[in-house]
Amino acid sequence: MHQALRLTEIIDQIGWHTDRDSLPNLALTCRTFEGPALDALWRNLPSLEPLINCIPTHLWGHSFQGELILLRPIDTTTWATFRKYAFRVHSITQSEDPSSIIEYLRILMLSYPYPSSTMFPNLRSLAWNVHEIHLAIDFLRMAFVSSLVSLDLRIASISPALICILSTIGTACPNLVSFRPQVDNPTWNCELVPFLTQAICQLHRLSTLTVCELEDPGMIHVTQLQSLKTLWLYIGPSSLRRTGLPPQSLGLECLELLGLQAIRLNHITDFLRSLRTVQSKHITAVFSSNAFEQQSNFISEFCTILLERCDNLEAITLCEPFYNTFHNVYAQPGNFGPLRRLRNLTHFDVEAACTISISDDELGELVNAWPKLKTLRLSCYRDPTITVLPTFHGLINVLRLCPELVSLSLVIDTTQLDGINVKSPGNGNSNNGLQELILGNSPISSPLDVALVLNGLLPNLPGVNLEVWIGGPLDALFEKPWAMEQWKLVNCLIGGFRVVRTQCLGQ
């Protein structure tokens, strides 16, 4: 064997770069490759089924009542094989429906003859993203080990046993860095909150936390965690009424991202108002625009308190829980006025939260305060009731005022070309850094003129991003077939211009 293949690092790299389907064959090649190949094969499991397959099929059967049973005990040799593979498992992600294996899994866990902590001694990441979590209690009891650093649980149903085992997470998994219990039904929070609060209060190394409401001890613990960088928190309608803490007694420090979700935006505003300070670079607010009496003044109030509590913000995102419907919150540029004092803003995304009526001048006034802006997502949908839209003049102004811009989503009226020289739209000025442009259902009448203007302004742009039309929020629009043809033609022309430009430069 070549001397290079005697180096452990090289053998390991061969295993990691081998196709997953070929790893079993690599393991059978020779003893040198067996260990590294099995390590790569079992390290990250896409489901629990491979563990079930470790048990010979002839040991399984059914009772007279049709229940799955073991026909014979699992012998020591079989358990040795199982442990040989389970020892190598570092992550498990269950994203497929487990109903076909859940009973096998339960029997396997109950039959395990060794201490529960020895089944997955090296497990570091567990993600359960499907239903039937209440039927996987026995598996979770085995998988909650001290080596676990990332835990992602979708709680789609609850049971007394599940609630009890959730309360053990803090002691069973003390080294968790990322914890994300996703509760499908917010009405279960009353039952879950005390148990999740107890678990979270015992976790001292958290860097990422996504959680429903917390009791006061949990909020106090979270605000004192120096390691916490990302926090996602659900704000229920009664969250602030239940707390016994004095107003502004808590503050969130040193966060990279704070995500807040509520039914109404004013619930999020009230929560921010209850805090002393929020030191976070990025804030995301998720709320339902269809909630009763969701009004544009809520946006103005939110922006005002945001400036008071978070004066070092670099990124702001407002959106809906599901980005597939059109919002009915109508905002004016003035609603975002307080945010103009955030001079270090690099990311501003509100396209999935509201419909904005904005003129060229108003657009320029808004972005003039943010010279460091890299991402601007203002709108991708033109509501039929909106009569004021920016034009190419507004687009040119944005590109001039925000020279570092790399992503832009903005509905403009491309049919208004007054004062625009389509052959030199920016008077010779262009933006070479923009990598993404979304124009949504912007009015269009001449694909050639639009392509000429965009080619002159954005010579490195590969084309207009049309993903919002394909499975996105514009997918169901009546005019989609016609509009798609127009924008596809724009992209075809832009591509042709680029080819010609490249050929001319090469001559």
Salt bridges, closest charged atoms under 4 A:
GLU34 OE2 - LYS84 NZ 3.44
ASP39 OD1 - ARG88 NE 2.64
GLU103 OE2 - ARG106 NH2 2.53
ASP152 OD2 - ARG180 NH1 2.92
ASP184 OD2 - ARG154 NH2 2.95
GLU213 OE1 - ARG242 NH2 2.43
GLU256 OE1 - LYS281 NZ 3.85
ASP270 OD1 - ARG273 NH1 2.99
GLU308 OE1 - ARG309 NH1 3.64
GLU351 OE2 - ARG377 NH1 3.61
GLU436 OE1 - ARG377 NH2 2.62
ASP475 OD1 - LYS480 NZ 2.40
